Amino acid sequence: MRGFVRTAAWATIASGMAATPAAAQFYYQNHSYAGEAVRGDEPGIAQPLPGATSDELQAGLVWTLRSALNVAALQCQFEPTLLTVGNYNAILLDHRAELKTSWDTLNKYFKRTTKTPREAQNALDQFGTRTYSSFATVTSQFGFCTTANAIGRDALFQPRGSLAALAQGRMRELRNSLKPYGDERFVRKGLTYENANVPRMDPICWNKKGEWQIKKCGTPAWPPVALVPAATNAAVAATVASTQ
């Protein structure tokens, strides 16, 4: 009887654990970055490949997707539950044939569109470097990492030989995730990237003491502390002291 009770108790606990949803990696509602499918030659999607065939454009998209997931594996390790490193390594293994074909296709493209093997290699290296750097993000790291996690997970379970289709359908979404949006559920009003006023940093606007030169650059939209009147500073200090 006791064994039956223990078994029933463990079954109840297990069923409760199975019904519990997984905890979110970030405590905010992510913005929907979904976008239309692409061919690969749209502005801002992949590095330009002038005169490329449809197969070469697909190869560029596949390699762009690989590069983005590689960047995510490096930039998103602050949240291990995203599994960006493990998923990326698994994608390299599972889709190695299509990735190799895409790289070979790009290699042939640059050999076809340049005059010498050295120029072709330089163009291929520049394509790779610029593709990687185009996914560098700071202000939208949460959005990019969350989106890259979802796309990387789908790529991991994508049938072999179909990464190009996934890249065509999700690359615009991945690009859109580089734009900062923040929490979609609790909108914060106030300072935004669009309306933030930043003072000019030209040397002509500052003297050797680090003071703003109104005669040369006018009244700044966001004055530094040095321009706050001394009387105001004293009043603020008195207010702070009275509250302590």
Secondary structure, DSSP 8 states (H G I E B T S, - for coil): -HHHHHHHHHHHHHHHHHHS----SSSS-----------S-STTTS---TT--HHHHHHHHHHHHHHHHHHHHHH-TTSGGG-HHHHHHHHHHHTHHHHHHHHHHHHHHHHHHSSSHHHHHHHHHHHHHHHHHTT--STTHHHHHHHHHHHHHHHHTS-TT-HHHHHHHHHHHHHHTTS----SSS---S--TTT-------GGGB-TTS-B-HHHH-S-SS--GGGS-HHHHHHHHHHHHHH-
